């Protein structure tokens, strides 16, 4: 365990399944006396030093192709994806705690709120109110001779 780039040492909870896989990997490293296994790093280079981020480029691209994704996937893509999944499942505060972001702004930087999330939040907050308002607005437009949906004088711009 070492300090992060912000200089803090922090404890991050790890799912039991992930822990089991990492422990098995560590056991393999030690049993096979793999190069760099005495460095204390989980995935050291052959010289026992840190690896470059670019070493994941080709394996991630192969995984994306096998999954039928026609887009560039990087370690950074994975970081953003995990940030979003944790934020969607547990909220901003938990996402910030798990990812170790020093500020809320950094958590937001790695997040992408989708249109589906926005509509879901709107529905959760307003319930049927948004539907009722839309129906009332539509009736109001019909009564005044305009059609909000067709760009009449009472149309709503988005």
VMD Tcl script that builds the backbone (N, CA, C; Angstrom):
set m [mol new atoms 474]
animate dup $m
set s [atomselect $m all]
$s set {name element resname resid chain x y z} {
  {N N UNK 1 A 0.851 -1.172 0.000}
  {CA C UNK 1 A 0.000 0.000 0.000}
  {C C UNK 1 A 0.893 1.230 0.000}
  {N N UNK 2 A 0.565 2.189 -0.833}
  {CA C UNK 2 A 1.353 3.416 -0.905}
  {C C UNK 2 A 0.458 4.613 -1.068}
  {N N UNK 3 A 1.064 5.767 -1.104}
  {CA C UNK 3 A 0.327 7.009 -1.236}
  {C C UNK 3 A -0.185 7.191 -2.660}
  {N N UNK 4 A -1.292 7.893 -2.785}
  {CA C UNK 4 A -1.840 8.240 -4.092}
  {C C UNK 4 A -1.119 9.471 -4.612}
  {N N UNK 5 A -1.471 9.911 -5.809}
  {CA C UNK 5 A -0.802 11.081 -6.362}
  {C C UNK 5 A -1.130 12.351 -5.590}
  {N N UNK 6 A -2.199 12.312 -4.769}
  {CA C UNK 6 A -2.501 13.464 -3.927}
  {C C UNK 6 A -1.731 13.403 -2.611}
  {N N UNK 7 A -0.969 12.316 -2.422}
  {CA C UNK 7 A -0.163 12.177 -1.213}
  {C C UNK 7 A -0.882 11.494 -0.063}
  {N N UNK 8 A -2.100 11.069 -0.292}
  {CA C UNK 8 A -2.879 10.419 0.764}
  {C C UNK 8 A -2.801 8.894 0.645}
  {N N UNK 9 A -2.810 8.238 1.766}
  {CA C UNK 9 A -2.952 6.786 1.788}
  {C C UNK 9 A -4.410 6.528 2.131}
  {N N UNK 10 A -5.075 5.696 1.338}
  {CA C UNK 10 A -6.484 5.425 1.606}
  {C C UNK 10 A -6.770 3.944 1.447}
  {N N UNK 11 A -7.807 3.502 2.099}
  {CA C UNK 11 A -8.241 2.115 2.019}
  {C C UNK 11 A -9.459 2.081 1.099}
  {N N UNK 12 A -9.413 1.190 0.103}
  {CA C UNK 12 A -10.517 1.049 -0.840}
  {C C UNK 12 A -11.092 -0.354 -0.675}
  {N N UNK 13 A -12.403 -0.456 -0.421}
  {CA C UNK 13 A -13.006 -1.786 -0.301}
  {C C UNK 13 A -12.897 -2.538 -1.630}
  {N N UNK 14 A -12.688 -3.827 -1.547}
  {CA C UNK 14 A -12.533 -4.649 -2.735}
  {C C UNK 14 A -13.504 -5.819 -2.641}
  {N N UNK 15 A -14.253 -6.050 -3.702}
  {CA C UNK 15 A -15.209 -7.161 -3.729}
  {C C UNK 15 A -14.468 -8.475 -3.484}
  {N N UNK 16 A -15.110 -9.392 -2.774}
  {CA C UNK 16 A -14.468 -10.665 -2.429}
  {C C UNK 16 A -14.012 -11.443 -3.659}
  {N N UNK 17 A -14.804 -11.405 -4.735}
  {CA C UNK 17 A -14.433 -12.129 -5.953}
  {C C UNK 17 A -13.152 -11.546 -6.546}
  {N N UNK 18 A -13.050 -10.223 -6.569}
  {CA C UNK 18 A -11.841 -9.586 -7.097}
  {C C UNK 18 A -10.643 -9.899 -6.212}
  {N N UNK 19 A -10.848 -9.878 -4.913}
  {CA C UNK 19 A -9.772 -10.202 -3.977}
  {C C UNK 19 A -9.272 -11.628 -4.199}
  {N N UNK 20 A -10.186 -12.574 -4.389}
  {CA C UNK 20 A -9.795 -13.970 -4.618}
  {C C UNK 20 A -8.955 -14.109 -5.885}
  {N N UNK 21 A -9.343 -13.414 -6.943}
  {CA C UNK 21 A -8.593 -13.477 -8.199}
  {C C UNK 21 A -7.200 -12.886 -8.000}
  {N N UNK 22 A -7.115 -11.744 -7.330}
  {CA C UNK 22 A -5.819 -11.104 -7.105}
  {C C UNK 22 A -4.915 -11.948 -6.198}
  {N N UNK 23 A -5.499 -12.606 -5.196}
  {CA C UNK 23 A -4.703 -13.469 -4.329}
  {C C UNK 23 A -4.178 -14.682 -5.101}
  {N N UNK 24 A -5.009 -15.236 -5.982}
  {CA C UNK 24 A -4.563 -16.362 -6.804}
  {C C UNK 24 A -3.439 -15.905 -7.737}
  {N N UNK 25 A -3.560 -14.718 -8.293}
  {CA C UNK 25 A -2.519 -14.171 -9.167}
  {C C UNK 25 A -1.222 -13.988 -8.381}
  {N N UNK 26 A -1.335 -13.461 -7.186}
  {CA C UNK 26 A -0.142 -13.252 -6.342}
  {C C UNK 26 A 0.507 -14.594 -6.001}
  {N N UNK 27 A -0.315 -15.589 -5.716}
  {CA C UNK 27 A 0.213 -16.929 -5.445}
  {C C UNK 27 A 0.962 -17.484 -6.638}
  {N N UNK 28 A 0.403 -17.293 -7.841}
  {CA C UNK 28 A 1.064 -17.732 -9.058}
  {C C UNK 28 A 2.396 -17.005 -9.235}
  {N N UNK 29 A 2.399 -15.678 -9.008}
  {CA C UNK 29 A 3.639 -14.896 -9.139}
  {C C UNK 29 A 4.740 -15.471 -8.254}
  {N N UNK 30 A 4.393 -15.720 -7.004}
  {CA C UNK 30 A 5.393 -16.201 -6.055}
  {C C UNK 30 A 5.834 -17.620 -6.373}
  {N N UNK 31 A 4.881 -18.500 -6.722}
  {CA C UNK 31 A 5.214 -19.890 -7.011}
  {C C UNK 31 A 6.087 -20.021 -8.261}
  {N N UNK 32 A 5.807 -19.202 -9.256}
  {CA C UNK 32 A 6.565 -19.308 -10.499}
  {C C UNK 32 A 7.788 -18.396 -10.502}
  {N N UNK 33 A 7.946 -17.653 -9.423}
  {CA C UNK 33 A 9.052 -16.701 -9.308}
  {C C UNK 33 A 9.090 -15.796 -10.542}
  {N N UNK 34 A 7.901 -15.294 -10.909}
  {CA C UNK 34 A 7.764 -14.425 -12.075}
  {C C UNK 34 A 8.621 -13.177 -11.907}
  {N N UNK 35 A 9.138 -12.680 -13.015}
  {CA C UNK 35 A 9.965 -11.471 -12.983}
  {C C UNK 35 A 9.193 -10.343 -12.308}
  {N N UNK 36 A 9.828 -9.685 -11.373}
  {CA C UNK 36 A 9.217 -8.559 -10.683}
  {C C UNK 36 A 8.300 -8.936 -9.546}
  {N N UNK 37 A 8.166 -10.235 -9.247}
  {CA C UNK 37 A 7.235 -10.646 -8.192}
  {C C UNK 37 A 7.656 -10.162 -6.812}
  {N N UNK 38 A 8.922 -9.809 -6.649}
  {CA C UNK 38 A 9.379 -9.315 -5.352}
  {C C UNK 38 A 9.251 -7.796 -5.227}
  {N N UNK 39 A 8.672 -7.149 -6.246}
  {CA C UNK 39 A 8.567 -5.685 -6.244}
  {C C UNK 39 A 7.410 -5.185 -5.383}
  {N N UNK 40 A 6.447 -6.063 -5.085}
  {CA C UNK 40 A 5.275 -5.641 -4.337}
  {C C UNK 40 A 4.162 -5.114 -5.235}
  {N N UNK 41 A 4.445 -5.008 -6.531}
  {CA C UNK 41 A 3.429 -4.555 -7.475}
  {C C UNK 41 A 2.556 -5.734 -7.890}
  {N N UNK 42 A 1.282 -5.459 -8.150}
  {CA C UNK 42 A 0.365 -6.526 -8.559}
  {C C UNK 42 A 0.686 -7.004 -9.969}
  {N N UNK 43 A 0.925 -6.071 -10.877}
  {CA C UNK 43 A 1.234 -6.411 -12.261}
  {C C UNK 43 A 2.501 -5.677 -12.683}
  {N N UNK 44 A 3.656 -6.112 -12.197}
  {CA C UNK 44 A 4.896 -5.410 -12.544}
  {C C UNK 44 A 5.339 -5.716 -13.974}
  {N N UNK 45 A 6.201 -4.850 -14.484}
  {CA C UNK 45 A 6.824 -5.126 -15.781}
  {C C UNK 45 A 7.820 -6.257 -15.578}
  {N N UNK 46 A 8.435 -6.718 -16.658}
  {CA C UNK 46 A 9.422 -7.797 -16.554}
  {C C UNK 46 A 10.635 -7.385 -15.732}
  {N N UNK 47 A 10.825 -6.078 -15.597}
  {CA C UNK 47 A 11.958 -5.580 -14.801}
  {C C UNK 47 A 11.563 -5.270 -13.360}
  {N N UNK 48 A 10.274 -5.523 -13.032}
  {CA C UNK 48 A 9.814 -5.268 -11.669}
  {C C UNK 48 A 9.405 -3.830 -11.420}
  {N N UNK 49 A 9.252 -3.053 -12.482}
  {CA C UNK 49 A 8.861 -1.650 -12.361}
  {C C UNK 49 A 7.396 -1.474 -12.755}
  {N N UNK 50 A 6.906 -0.259 -12.610}
  {CA C UNK 50 A 5.544 0.036 -13.039}
  {C C UNK 50 A 5.433 -0.110 -14.554}
  {N N UNK 51 A 4.265 -0.513 -15.016}
  {CA C UNK 51 A 3.998 -0.624 -16.444}
  {C C UNK 51 A 3.465 0.709 -16.969}
  {N N UNK 52 A 3.595 0.913 -18.271}
  {CA C UNK 52 A 3.023 2.086 -18.911}
  {C C UNK 52 A 1.550 1.816 -19.213}
  {N N UNK 53 A 0.717 2.860 -19.169}
  {CA C UNK 53 A -0.707 2.700 -19.479}
  {C C UNK 53 A -0.938 2.106 -20.857}
  {N N UNK 54 A -0.038 2.411 -21.792}
  {CA C UNK 54 A -0.213 1.959 -23.173}
  {C C UNK 54 A -0.178 0.440 -23.315}
  {N N UNK 55 A 0.321 -0.265 -22.312}
  {CA C UNK 55 A 0.381 -1.727 -22.424}
  {C C UNK 55 A -1.003 -2.358 -22.435}
  {N N UNK 56 A -2.029 -1.592 -22.066}
  {CA C UNK 56 A -3.395 -2.109 -22.096}
  {C C UNK 56 A -4.103 -1.836 -23.422}
  {N N UNK 57 A -3.531 -1.010 -24.262}
  {CA C UNK 57 A -4.199 -0.575 -25.482}
  {C C UNK 57 A -4.632 -1.742 -26.363}
  {N N UNK 58 A -3.703 -2.594 -26.735}
  {CA C UNK 58 A -4.038 -3.701 -27.646}
  {C C UNK 58 A -4.987 -4.719 -27.009}
  {N N UNK 59 A -4.752 -5.159 -25.765}
  {CA C UNK 59 A -5.711 -6.114 -25.173}
  {C C UNK 59 A -7.123 -5.540 -25.050}
  {N N UNK 60 A -7.244 -4.271 -24.670}
  {CA C UNK 60 A -8.576 -3.675 -24.553}
  {C C UNK 60 A -9.245 -3.545 -25.916}
  {N N UNK 61 A -8.468 -3.222 -26.941}
  {CA C UNK 61 A -9.032 -3.106 -28.285}
  {C C UNK 61 A -9.522 -4.467 -28.773}
  {N N UNK 62 A -8.755 -5.534 -28.486}
  {CA C UNK 62 A -9.203 -6.879 -28.869}
  {C C UNK 62 A -10.504 -7.237 -28.150}
  {N N UNK 63 A -10.602 -6.901 -26.874}
  {CA C UNK 63 A -11.831 -7.175 -26.109}
  {C C UNK 63 A -13.011 -6.412 -26.696}
  {N N UNK 64 A -12.787 -5.153 -27.061}
  {CA C UNK 64 A -13.851 -4.335 -27.651}
  {C C UNK 64 A -14.321 -4.952 -28.967}
  {N N UNK 65 A -13.388 -5.390 -29.787}
  {CA C UNK 65 A -13.746 -6.003 -31.067}
  {C C UNK 65 A -14.549 -7.283 -30.852}
  {N N UNK 66 A -14.117 -8.116 -29.915}
  {CA C UNK 66 A -14.844 -9.368 -29.633}
  {C C UNK 66 A -16.240 -9.097 -29.098}
  {N N UNK 67 A -16.400 -7.964 -28.385}
  {CA C UNK 67 A -17.708 -7.593 -27.836}
  {C C UNK 67 A -18.575 -6.886 -28.865}
  {N N UNK 68 A -18.015 -6.648 -30.059}
  {CA C UNK 68 A -18.776 -5.994 -31.112}
  {C C UNK 68 A -18.835 -4.481 -30.969}
  {N N UNK 69 A -17.941 -3.909 -30.188}
  {CA C UNK 69 A -17.903 -2.454 -30.028}
  {C C UNK 69 A -17.011 -1.858 -31.104}
  {N N UNK 70 A -17.529 -0.885 -31.789}
  {CA C UNK 70 A -16.758 -0.247 -32.839}
  {C C UNK 70 A -16.295 1.121 -32.348}
  {N N UNK 71 A -15.540 1.122 -31.260}
  {CA C UNK 71 A -15.024 2.369 -30.724}
  {C C UNK 71 A -13.724 2.105 -29.978}
  {N N UNK 72 A -12.978 3.152 -29.800}
  {CA C UNK 72 A -11.702 3.050 -29.082}
  {C C UNK 72 A -11.975 2.868 -27.590}
  {N N UNK 73 A -11.363 1.867 -26.989}
  {CA C UNK 73 A -11.505 1.614 -25.560}
  {C C UNK 73 A -10.117 1.692 -24.936}
  {N N UNK 74 A -10.018 2.465 -23.865}
  {CA C UNK 74 A -8.733 2.638 -23.191}
  {C C UNK 74 A -8.916 2.431 -21.694}
  {N N UNK 75 A -7.808 2.467 -20.974}
  {CA C UNK 75 A -7.896 2.391 -19.514}
  {C C UNK 75 A -8.707 3.565 -18.988}
  {N N UNK 76 A -8.586 4.698 -19.644}
  {CA C UNK 76 A -9.346 5.891 -19.246}
  {C C UNK 76 A -10.844 5.669 -19.464}
  {N N UNK 77 A -11.206 4.969 -20.542}
  {CA C UNK 77 A -12.604 4.621 -20.802}
  {C C UNK 77 A -13.136 3.786 -19.651}
  {N N UNK 78 A -12.319 2.842 -19.203}
  {CA C UNK 78 A -12.735 1.979 -18.101}
  {C C UNK 78 A -12.930 2.789 -16.819}
  {N N UNK 79 A -12.060 3.753 -16.576}
  {CA C UNK 79 A -12.162 4.598 -15.382}
  {C C UNK 79 A -13.477 5.384 -15.412}
  {N N UNK 80 A -13.790 5.959 -16.565}
  {CA C UNK 80 A -15.037 6.716 -16.695}
  {C C UNK 80 A -16.250 5.805 -16.524}
  {N N UNK 81 A -16.188 4.612 -17.101}
  {CA C UNK 81 A -17.303 3.667 -17.016}
  {C C UNK 81 A -17.558 3.258 -15.572}
  {N N UNK 82 A -16.509 2.902 -14.857}
  {CA C UNK 82 A -16.667 2.500 -13.460}
  {C C UNK 82 A -17.206 3.669 -12.634}
  {N N UNK 83 A -16.680 4.870 -12.864}
  {CA C UNK 83 A -17.163 6.057 -12.161}
  {C C UNK 83 A -18.666 6.217 -12.372}
  {N N UNK 84 A -19.112 6.091 -13.633}
  {CA C UNK 84 A -20.536 6.245 -13.937}
  {C C UNK 84 A -21.384 5.151 -13.304}
  {N N UNK 85 A -20.937 3.904 -13.401}
  {CA C UNK 85 A -21.714 2.798 -12.842}
  {C C UNK 85 A -21.869 2.936 -11.333}
  {N N UNK 86 A -20.790 3.306 -10.652}
  {CA C UNK 86 A -20.871 3.488 -9.199}
  {C C UNK 86 A -21.769 4.672 -8.870}
  {N N UNK 87 A -21.636 5.762 -9.620}
  {CA C UNK 87 A -22.468 6.944 -9.378}
  {C C UNK 87 A -23.944 6.623 -9.600}
  {N N UNK 88 A -24.257 5.880 -10.666}
  {CA C UNK 88 A -25.643 5.523 -10.960}
  {C C UNK 88 A -26.215 4.596 -9.892}
  {N N UNK 89 A -25.393 3.681 -9.399}
  {CA C UNK 89 A -25.869 2.707 -8.415}
  {C C UNK 89 A -25.978 3.279 -7.007}
  {N N UNK 90 A -25.068 4.201 -6.659}
  {CA C UNK 90 A -24.982 4.612 -5.259}
  {C C UNK 90 A -24.980 6.110 -5.017}
  {N N UNK 91 A -24.865 6.916 -6.052}
  {CA C UNK 91 A -24.871 8.363 -5.865}
  {C C UNK 91 A -23.473 8.962 -5.883}
  {N N UNK 92 A -23.451 10.293 -5.943}
  {CA C UNK 92 A -22.198 11.031 -6.081}
  {C C UNK 92 A -21.243 10.858 -4.907}
  {N N UNK 93 A -21.770 10.872 -3.691}
  {CA C UNK 93 A -20.902 10.812 -2.507}
  {C C UNK 93 A -20.169 9.478 -2.447}
  {N N UNK 94 A -20.884 8.396 -2.688}
  {CA C UNK 94 A -20.260 7.073 -2.666}
  {C C UNK 94 A -19.263 6.950 -3.816}
  {N N UNK 95 A -19.631 7.450 -4.997}
  {CA C UNK 95 A -18.717 7.385 -6.148}
  {C C UNK 95 A -17.420 8.113 -5.825}
  {N N UNK 96 A -17.534 9.268 -5.220}
  {CA C UNK 96 A -16.333 10.039 -4.872}
  {C C UNK 96 A -15.480 9.285 -3.855}
  {N N UNK 97 A -16.114 8.651 -2.893}
  {CA C UNK 97 A -15.371 7.907 -1.871}
  {C C UNK 97 A -14.665 6.692 -2.473}
  {N N UNK 98 A -15.339 5.974 -3.356}
  {CA C UNK 98 A -14.754 4.770 -3.940}
  {C C UNK 98 A -13.639 5.110 -4.921}
  {N N UNK 99 A -13.871 6.106 -5.771}
  {CA C UNK 99 A -12.870 6.454 -6.778}
  {C C UNK 99 A -11.712 7.240 -6.195}
  {N N UNK 100 A -11.920 7.839 -5.028}
  {CA C UNK 100 A -10.850 8.592 -4.383}
  {C C UNK 100 A -10.660 9.982 -4.938}
  {N N UNK 101 A -11.663 10.489 -5.636}
  {CA C UNK 101 A -11.543 11.847 -6.160}
  {C C UNK 101 A -11.482 12.842 -5.002}
  {N N UNK 102 A -10.560 13.783 -5.104}
  {CA C UNK 102 A -10.375 14.772 -4.042}
  {C C UNK 102 A -11.500 15.793 -4.015}
  {N N UNK 103 A -12.140 16.024 -5.151}
  {CA C UNK 103 A -13.202 17.026 -5.213}
  {C C UNK 103 A -14.415 16.484 -5.955}
  {N N UNK 104 A -15.566 17.096 -5.699}
  {CA C UNK 104 A -16.785 16.751 -6.421}
  {C C UNK 104 A -16.628 17.088 -7.901}
  {N N UNK 105 A -15.901 18.152 -8.186}
  {CA C UNK 105 A -15.678 18.559 -9.576}
  {C C UNK 105 A -14.964 17.455 -10.358}
  {N N UNK 106 A -14.040 16.758 -9.727}
  {CA C UNK 106 A -13.323 15.677 -10.416}
  {C C UNK 106 A -14.266 14.507 -10.682}
  {N N UNK 107 A -15.134 14.178 -9.736}
  {CA C UNK 107 A -16.110 13.112 -9.961}
  {C C UNK 107 A -17.009 13.484 -11.134}
  {N N UNK 108 A -17.436 14.747 -11.190}
  {CA C UNK 108 A -18.278 15.211 -12.288}
  {C C UNK 108 A -17.525 15.156 -13.617}
  {N N UNK 109 A -16.233 15.461 -13.577}
  {CA C UNK 109 A -15.416 15.420 -14.795}
  {C C UNK 109 A -15.423 14.018 -15.412}
  {N N UNK 110 A -15.421 12.994 -14.588}
  {CA C UNK 110 A -15.393 11.618 -15.070}
  {C C UNK 110 A -16.790 11.037 -15.281}
  {N N UNK 111 A -17.834 11.844 -15.111}
  {CA C UNK 111 A -19.205 11.363 -15.250}
  {C C UNK 111 A -19.839 11.842 -16.546}
  {N N UNK 112 A -20.795 11.075 -16.996}
  {CA C UNK 112 A -21.602 11.464 -18.140}
  {C C UNK 112 A -23.039 11.085 -17.809}
  {N N UNK 113 A -23.868 12.085 -17.572}
  {CA C UNK 113 A -25.264 11.835 -17.244}
  {C C UNK 113 A -26.035 11.723 -18.555}
  {N N UNK 114 A -26.637 10.566 -18.761}
  {CA C UNK 114 A -27.344 10.299 -20.016}
  {C C UNK 114 A -28.745 10.900 -20.002}
  {N N UNK 115 A -29.345 10.994 -21.177}
  {CA C UNK 115 A -30.719 11.489 -21.297}
  {C C UNK 115 A -31.679 10.582 -20.536}
  {N N UNK 116 A -31.438 9.280 -20.564}
  {CA C UNK 116 A -32.285 8.331 -19.831}
  {C C UNK 116 A -32.226 8.619 -18.331}
  {N N UNK 117 A -31.011 8.887 -17.802}
  {CA C UNK 117 A -30.885 9.224 -16.383}
  {C C UNK 117 A -31.636 10.510 -16.058}
  {N N UNK 118 A -31.529 11.498 -16.941}
  {CA C UNK 118 A -32.208 12.775 -16.707}
  {C C UNK 118 A -33.726 12.580 -16.679}
  {N N UNK 119 A -34.246 11.814 -17.643}
  {CA C UNK 119 A -35.688 11.548 -17.671}
  {C C UNK 119 A -36.130 10.745 -16.458}
  {N N UNK 120 A -35.317 9.784 -16.063}
  {CA C UNK 120 A -35.643 8.978 -14.893}
  {C C UNK 120 A -35.682 9.842 -13.634}
  {N N UNK 121 A -34.710 10.736 -13.493}
  {CA C UNK 121 A -34.678 11.633 -12.333}
  {C C UNK 121 A -35.883 12.567 -12.350}
  {N N UNK 122 A -36.210 13.064 -13.529}
  {CA C UNK 122 A -37.361 13.946 -13.664}
  {C C UNK 122 A -38.640 13.208 -13.271}
  {N N UNK 123 A -38.784 11.976 -13.745}
  {CA C UNK 123 A -39.955 11.180 -13.403}
  {C C UNK 123 A -40.021 10.864 -11.922}
  {N N UNK 124 A -38.861 10.550 -11.323}
  {CA C UNK 124 A -38.828 10.239 -9.896}
  {C C UNK 124 A -39.169 11.465 -9.054}
  {N N UNK 125 A -38.691 12.620 -9.486}
  {CA C UNK 125 A -38.931 13.844 -8.723}
  {C C UNK 125 A -40.337 14.399 -8.931}
  {N N UNK 126 A -40.835 14.318 -10.161}
  {CA C UNK 126 A -42.109 14.954 -10.487}
  {C C UNK 126 A -43.269 13.976 -10.614}
  {N N UNK 127 A -42.963 12.695 -10.710}
  {CA C UNK 127 A -44.018 11.697 -10.860}
  {C C UNK 127 A -44.856 11.972 -12.090}
  {N N UNK 128 A -46.173 11.948 -11.935}
  {CA C UNK 128 A -47.084 12.182 -13.049}
  {C C UNK 128 A -47.227 13.666 -13.384}
  {N N UNK 129 A -46.615 14.529 -12.586}
  {CA C UNK 129 A -46.769 15.965 -12.799}
  {C C UNK 129 A -46.348 16.389 -14.198}
  {N N UNK 130 A -45.244 15.852 -14.694}
  {CA C UNK 130 A -44.780 16.255 -16.029}
  {C C UNK 130 A -45.779 15.836 -17.105}
  {N N UNK 131 A -46.383 14.665 -16.963}
  {CA C UNK 131 A -47.390 14.205 -17.928}
  {C C UNK 131 A -48.636 15.078 -17.841}
  {N N UNK 132 A -49.075 15.383 -16.629}
  {CA C UNK 132 A -50.263 16.214 -16.428}
  {C C UNK 132 A -50.044 17.608 -17.021}
  {N N UNK 133 A -48.854 18.179 -16.775}
  {CA C UNK 133 A -48.552 19.508 -17.322}
  {C C UNK 133 A -48.528 19.492 -18.846}
  {N N UNK 134 A -47.954 18.443 -19.419}
  {CA C UNK 134 A -47.895 18.337 -20.875}
  {C C UNK 134 A -49.298 18.239 -21.462}
  {N N UNK 135 A -50.163 17.470 -20.829}
  {CA C UNK 135 A -51.546 17.345 -21.311}
  {C C UNK 135 A -52.277 18.668 -21.182}
  {N N UNK 136 A -52.099 19.346 -20.050}
  {CA C UNK 136 A -52.756 20.641 -19.839}
  {C C UNK 136 A -52.263 21.659 -20.859}
  {N N UNK 137 A -50.974 21.656 -21.126}
  {CA C UNK 137 A -50.405 22.598 -22.099}
  {C C UNK 137 A -50.969 22.323 -23.491}
  {N N UNK 138 A -51.099 21.058 -23.813}
  {CA C UNK 138 A -51.632 20.672 -25.117}
  {C C UNK 138 A -53.069 21.145 -25.257}
  {N N UNK 139 A -53.904 20.960 -24.223}
  {CA C UNK 139 A -55.304 21.400 -24.251}
  {C C UNK 139 A -55.386 22.913 -24.358}
  {N N UNK 140 A -54.502 23.605 -23.653}
  {CA C UNK 140 A -54.474 25.073 -23.681}
  {C C UNK 140 A -54.187 25.561 -25.102}
  {N N UNK 141 A -53.259 24.916 -25.761}
  {CA C UNK 141 A -52.919 25.287 -27.125}
  {C C UNK 141 A -54.071 25.056 -28.090}
  {N N UNK 142 A -54.793 23.946 -27.887}
  {CA C UNK 142 A -55.926 23.645 -28.754}
  {C C UNK 142 A -57.037 24.662 -28.565}
  {N N UNK 143 A -57.273 25.085 -27.303}
  {CA C UNK 143 A -58.319 26.057 -27.003}
  {C C UNK 143 A -58.008 27.417 -27.615}
  {N N UNK 144 A -56.735 27.784 -27.725}
  {CA C UNK 144 A -56.342 29.087 -28.245}
  {C C UNK 144 A -56.036 29.047 -29.736}
  {N N UNK 145 A -56.274 27.892 -30.349}
  {CA C UNK 145 A -56.090 27.801 -31.788}
  {C C UNK 145 A -54.673 27.492 -32.234}
  {N N UNK 146 A -53.807 27.242 -31.316}
  {CA C UNK 146 A -52.427 26.904 -31.661}
  {C C UNK 146 A -52.140 25.461 -31.293}
  {N N UNK 147 A -51.092 24.951 -31.787}
  {CA C UNK 147 A -50.707 23.589 -31.457}
  {C C UNK 147 A -49.280 23.598 -30.938}
  {N N UNK 148 A -49.098 23.380 -29.647}
  {CA C UNK 148 A -47.742 23.396 -29.101}
  {C C UNK 148 A -46.813 22.421 -29.808}
  {N N UNK 149 A -47.346 21.277 -30.251}
  {CA C UNK 149 A -46.498 20.293 -30.889}
  {C C UNK 149 A -46.088 20.711 -32.297}
  {N N UNK 150 A -46.886 21.572 -32.956}
  {CA C UNK 150 A -46.615 21.926 -34.342}
  {C C UNK 150 A -46.051 23.338 -34.477}
  {N N UNK 151 A -45.593 23.923 -33.415}
  {CA C UNK 151 A -44.954 25.222 -33.507}
  {C C UNK 151 A -45.928 26.397 -33.514}
  {N N UNK 152 A -47.130 26.198 -32.972}
  {CA C UNK 152 A -48.093 27.280 -32.867}
  {C C UNK 152 A -47.626 28.337 -31.890}
  {N N UNK 153 A -48.498 29.341 -31.620}
  {CA C UNK 153 A -48.087 30.451 -30.766}
  {C C UNK 153 A -47.798 30.025 -29.331}
  {N N UNK 154 A -48.296 28.861 -28.903}
  {CA C UNK 154 A -48.065 28.376 -27.547}
  {C C UNK 154 A -47.051 27.251 -27.486}
  {N N UNK 155 A -46.288 27.078 -28.531}
  {CA C UNK 155 A -45.312 25.987 -28.585}
  {C C UNK 155 A -44.213 26.192 -27.549}
  {N N UNK 156 A -43.740 25.096 -27.030}
  {CA C UNK 156 A -42.648 25.123 -26.063}
  {C C UNK 156 A -41.344 24.818 -26.793}
  {N N UNK 157 A -40.354 25.673 -26.624}
  {CA C UNK 157 A -39.050 25.379 -27.248}
  {C C UNK 157 A -38.184 24.633 -26.258}
  {N N UNK 158 A -37.353 23.765 -26.791}
  {CA C UNK 158 A -36.466 22.991 -25.924}
  {C C UNK 158 A -35.042 23.309 -26.207}
}
mol reanalyze $m
mol bondsrecalc $m
mol representation Tube
mol addrep $m
